[in-house]
């Protein structure tokens, strides 16, 4: 295996086609003469997952600059080291749709419908264009603030994020139990007599 196959490679390609309508890809002559032509792509060759299987190449493209492609390649490789094989171009909307599909057989139907409605009516409209590996605290914070503002501006009837205040129950007057009286059998018991040593 060549060294670049282990670490991946970055290159520029385009969608131009030749006279036979075949895509030129990385062999387009304009890529040499025009530095703004095409977009950047990374590729990583992965070993076969089964004995006797074939190696496969993962390619992700559409990056505007070489630095963006190299950053995505580093993230992809870092994810694979810890067991995550995420697509650097995957958006939050695409991930949530896949997540819902995977959860459909594991959740109760009513729970799944509630999740589906929340994902399609709230999360996807708010976070749709963001790439999954770029999702950060600021995006979630902005989403929550938007939901809270919707309540303040009366676009939502209630604030579902505010915890319910449970009223404290009224205290009941306590009954003090009287001291237990000695039973009749205790009065007939032989008293202990302490004798002094002689």
Residue pairs with C-beta under 8 A, 6 or more apart in sequence:
1 45
5 44
5 45
6 45
7 44
7 77
8 42
8 43
8 44
8 45
8 73
8 76
8 77
9 42
9 43
9 44
10 40
10 41
10 42
10 66
10 69
10 70
10 73
11 26
11 40
11 41
11 42
11 43
12 26
12 31
12 37
12 38
12 39
12 40
12 41
12 66
13 25
13 26
13 28
13 31
13 38
13 39
13 41
13 61
14 24
14 25
14 28
14 30
14 31
14 37
14 38
14 39
15 23
15 38
16 23
16 24
16 28
16 30
17 23
17 24
18 24
28 37
28 38
30 37
30 38
31 37
31 38
39 61
39 62
39 63
39 64
40 61
40 63
40 64
40 65
40 66
40 68
40 69
41 59
41 60
41 61
41 62
41 63
41 69
42 59
42 60
42 61
42 63
42 69
42 70
42 72
42 73
42 76
43 57
43 58
43 59
44 57
44 58
44 73
44 76
44 77
45 55
45 56
45 57
46 55
46 56
46 57
46 58
47 55
48 54
48 55
48 56
58 76
60 72
60 76
60 87
60 88
60 89
61 69
62 89
63 69
63 72
72 88
72 89
75 88
75 133
76 86
76 88
79 85
79 86
79 133
86 132
86 133
87 132
88 131
88 133
89 131
90 131
90 132
90 133
91 128
91 129
91 130
91 131
91 132
92 123
92 124
92 127
92 128
92 130
92 131
92 132
92 135
93 124
93 127
93 128
93 129
94 132
95 132
96 119
96 123
96 124
97 119
97 124
99 119
100 112
100 115
100 116
100 119
103 112
103 115
104 112
107 115
122 147
123 143
126 143
126 146
127 135
127 139
127 143
130 139
144 161
147 156
147 160
147 161
148 159
148 161
150 156
151 158
151 159
